[in-house]
Amino acid sequence: MPGTIVPLIEVFVEIPDFRKSRGKRHPLFAILALASAAVLCGARSYSAIADWGRNYGQPLAQALGFTHAKTPCAATLHTVFRHLDVVLFESRLRQWAEQVLAAYPPRPGEDEAIAIDGKTLRGSQKQGAPGTHLLSAVAHRLGVTLGQQAVDDKTNETFAIEDLLDVLVLSGRVVTMDALLTQRYIAQTILDWDGDYVMIVKDNHPQMLADIELLFQELSVVADTVTAAYDVDAGHGRIEPRLLVASSALADYLRWPGLQQVFRLERTVTIKKTGQQRQEVVYGLTSLSPARADAAHLLRLTRDHWQIENRSHWVRDVTFDEDRSQVRCGNIPEIMAALRNLAIGLMRLAGDTNIAAACRRYAAQPWAALALIGVQPKTE
């Protein structure tokens, strides 16, 4: 990685240890390094992390920073993850992620956009764990998680997002989100931090939705305010043409903070094997002016927003089996989710597109996983 990015092992060293000295056998930074490397190799639970650490012997343990021949057992990891200051941990990871974005800047004319969406840890939720719905912020370009905020359930996303927005760097960036988070005060908060938004409008704003729908039925009247863009995605066994039409005609009519354009997005998904089709039409609004973002630009932003499901949530569920994880004590669910986010981000930065295959490769080459977090083999 570029030299301007602090290796993760150094980030872990700077996290203060909350434990008392008496009875403490393993350094906190080594435990966090062990957990990160193990998850890179496909470990799905703290028990699996403990098993992974004891599979590779003393050289690997020493390289990670352990002073004993054996790495921690599952009970030790349970205790540490349960009581680890998750706010501080997330804060240090967020600072590291910002270094990553700075080291890999966008190309001229390319947005630095952030997708915000929620995901429920279903297995932990069934066990009665608190805060099992996580609101995550993921960078469009690099797939790196910039932060997450635990909430009681999905209905509370609209309250928790303020806390998440307050810790994110929004200046000069575009925030994309789904209909649940399309709220006036959220739009205003983003503008106050010198950012922009792209929001989806559905039935939670019935009058505004009706006004936007009516506009796109009468486009000939406002033709001079309209831009349109079309593209086709033919991957993953399906064909998906997308047509986005945007207009600035309602910028002064709808009473919405910073509104510059509204848009209509039509998608038709055809499954190649069966020919089955599904059509979807969604409407949205943005603070980006036509001069800054025409229809083609908005089409890219909306498409990239939905990739948070494929590049983050889907990977956490399918590759790391997150929804079946039933950890419920203290901060463990959120810490494990943060470790999965971190592993996915590291692999994306390393150029991996197939995360499952990357996990298998690192499992076969554990020193490569250590190198990714900045740990090199000890040399005499």
N, C-alpha and C positions, 0 to 999 in steps of 0.2 A: 504494500500500500504506500501511497505518497508519504514523504516524511512529515508533512504538515498534520497528519493524523496521528494522534497519540495511540500507541498500541493498547489494546484492551487490558492487557495484564497490568499496565501502569494505571489505567482507570480504576481497576479493582484494588490496587495497592492504596489508592487515595481514599477509599471508603472506610470510615472509622469502624472499628470493631465494637459492637455493643456488648460483648460478653465480658464477664469478669475474668481476671487473669487466672484465678485459681481453677484448676481442672481443665483449662483450655489446652488442647493438644495440637490443634491444627490452625494455621493462620487463615483468617477470613478470606484474604485475597486468593489463597491457593484453593480454597473451597469453591469460590466463584469461578476461578479459571477451570477447575476440574469440571464443574457443572456445564460451563459453556462448551468446552471441548467434547464432553460426552454427548450433549444434545446435537452438536455438529455431526457426530457419528451415529445419530439416530436414537439416542436414549429418550424414552418417553415419560419417565417418572423419576422421582428422586431415588427410588430403589434401584432402577436401572442405571442411574448415574453412579451409585455406590458400587454396583457390580462392575461397571465399565472401568472404574478407577483401579480395581484390584486385579484386573485381567492383564495388566501390562508391566507390572513389576516396579522395582525401585528407581531405575533411571528416569522413567516418565514421571513418577511421583516427585522426585527431586527437581526435575525441570519445572514442574508446576509450582514449586515452592514449599512442598511438604518437608518437614524435618524428621518424620517417622517413616519407617519402611512401608507401612500400610496406610492407604488413603482412608478417609472417613467411612464409617458404616452408614447404613440407611437411617438409623435412629439419630445419628449426629446431624445428617443433612436435614432430616425432618425438623429438628429443633432449631437449626440455624435459619432455614427458610421460613419457618413459622414466625420467628421473631425479628427477622431482618427488616430494617426500616425501608419499606417499599417505596415511599415517597423519595427518599434520598437516593435509593438505587435507580429509580426511574429518572431522576434528575441527572445523575451522572451519565447514564446511557443516552439521555437526550442531548447533553452537551457533546458527547462523542459523535452522535449522529449529525449534529450541526457542523462539526469539523469535516465529516465525510462530504456533506453537501458543498461546503466551501472548497474542498480539495477537488471535487468533480463538478465544476460550475456548468450551468446550462449553456447551450450554444446560443449565439446571437439570435434574438427573436423567439427563443424557447422559454416557456413559462417555468417557474419553480412553483409547482402546484402541490397541494396537500389534500388527500382524500380523507374524510372523516366518516367513519361508519362504526356501528356497534356489532358485537359478537357475544353470544352467551356461552359460558362454559357449562354445557348441559349436564355433564356427569357430576360436577361439583355442585351445581344447582340442586340436583336431586338429593344430594346429601345434606342440604340445608346450609351450605356455606354462604356467608354474606358477600356482597359485591362480586357476584359471578357474571355480571354483564359488563363487558369492557368496551369502552369507547376508544377506538384507536385512530391515530393520525399517521398516515403512510405517505411518503414522498412518491409522487407519480413516477418520476424519472428513474430513480434507483431502487425503488421497492424497500427502502429502509424505513422502519417504524420510528417516528419522531416523538412519540409519547402515547400513553394510554391512561385512561381514567376509569376506575371501578365505580359502578353505579348499582343500585339495588335491583333494578330491572329495566327493561327496555323503555318503559313509559317515563322513566326519569332521565333519559338522555338529554332532554331539552334543558334540564337544570344543571347537569354535570358538565355539559359542553363549555359553560362559562369558565369553569376551573381549568379545563384542558386548553382553551384558547388563551387563557392568561399566561400559560407557561410556554406556548409555542412562539416562534418567531414568525410573524405574519406580514411584516412590512415588505412590500413589493411582491408578495406571493398571492396565489389564487387558491381559495379554499373551496373544494367541491363537496357536496353532501346530498343525502337523499331527502325525501319529502318530510320525514318526521322532524328534521332539524331546520326546516324552512320556517323561520320565525323572525319577526321584525327586530327583536332585540339582539338576536344572533347576527343578523346582517349588519346592524349598527355597530356591534362590538368589533367585527372584522374591519369595518371602515375606520373605526376609531384607532385601530392599530395599523392603519395605512395599508390594509390588504384589500383584496377583491374577493367576490364570491360567485359561484355558479350553483344555483339551487333548483330543485325539482318541485313543482307545484302539483298537488293532488287534492283529494277531497277534504283535507284538513283546512283548506282555504277555498271554500266553494264559490264565493263571489269572484275572487280573483281568477280562479280557474275558468269560470264561465266567461269572464271578460276576455281572457287570453284565447279561449276556444272560439269565441265570436270573431275576434280579430282575424284568425287564420281561416275563417270561412269567407272573409271579405277582403282578401289580400289585394285584389285589383285596385281597391280604393287607395291603398297606401303603398303602391308598388315601388315608389322611390325610396322607401325605408327598408326594403327587403334584400337580404342576401340568402343564398341557398348553397348547400354542399351535399355531395353524395359519395359514399364509399362502400366497398364490399369486403367482408372478411370471409375467406373460404377455408379456414382451418378447422381442426378438431372435428372433422366429420360432418360439418354443417356449412351452409351458405347463409350469410347474414348481410343483406344490403341495408344501409342506413341512410336516411334522408333527413337532414336538419335544415329548417327554414327559420331565420331570425328576422326580427323587426324591431325598430326603435320607436314605433308609433305610439306605444303606451308609456313611454318614459315619463311624460309629464301628467299622465292620467292616473295611473295606479299610485297610490300613496304608499310607497315602499322605499326604505332608505337606500339612496344611491342607485336606484334602478336606472339602467341605460338601455337594456334590450330584453325582450322575451323571445322564446323559441319553441318550436314544435319539432319533436324528434320521432320519426317513424322507423321501426325496425321490423323486418320480417325474417324469421329464422326458419330455414328449411333443412331438415335432417336428410343428408344425402342418401343414406341407406334405405330409408322408408318413404321419403318424399313428404313426410308429415310437416305441416307448416304451423307456425305460431306468429301472430302479429301483435305488436305492442306500439301504442302511441303515448308519449309522455310530453308534458309541457314544463317549461322552466323559465327562470329569470336570472339575470346577471348584472353586476355593476360594471362590467367591461363594456366600453363604448364600441361602436362599429369600427372606429378607426384603430382600436387596439385589438379587437377580436371579431373577425367576420364569421360567417357560418361555418367555414372549414375549420377555423380555430376552435370554435365552440364544440364542434363535432369531435375533435381530438380530445378536448378536456373531458367531455362526458364519457367518451369511450374509455379513456384512461382511468376515470373514477371507478368504473365497474370492474376494473382489473384488481382492485383491492380484494374482491371476493376470490379471484383466481390465484393471485400472487401471494396472498397472505392468509385469509380465512380458510380457503379450501385446502391449502398446504398444511395448515395447523391441524385441520380435522383428518385429512386423509393420510398424510405422511407421518404426523406425530400423534395421531389418534386422540386429539385433545378432547373431543366430546365424550369419550369414554373414560377419561381421567376423573376419578372420584375423590381427589384430595379436597379437604374441606377445612383444615385447621389454619387459623390465623391468616398469614399472608401467603401461604404456599400456593394457592391457585394463581394469584397474580404474579408471583415470582416465577413460577413455571411458564406462564404465558409470556412474560418478558424474556425469558431465556430462549423460548421458541422464536419469538420475534427477532431476537438478536442473531440467532443462528441463521434464520432465513435471510436477514439483511447481509450478513457476512458472506453467505454463499452467492447471493445476487452480485455483490461487489466483486467476488472472485470470478464472475462470468458464468456461473451455473444457472441454467434455465430449468433443468429437471432436478428439483430438490431431493426427491427420493433417490435418484441415481447418485447425486452428490453425497448424500448420507452414507450410502453403501461404499463409495470410494474412500471417504474419510475413515469409515470403520475399518477398512483394510489397510489404511495408511494413517494411523493415529498421530504421527508426528506432523503430518500435513495439517491436521486439525489444530494442533498446538501452534504451528507457525501462523495460522490465520488469526490467532488472538495475540500474537507477538511473543510466543515462547519458543526458544530455540534449544536444541539438545545441549546438555552440559558437556564441555570439553575440558580435558585435563591439561 
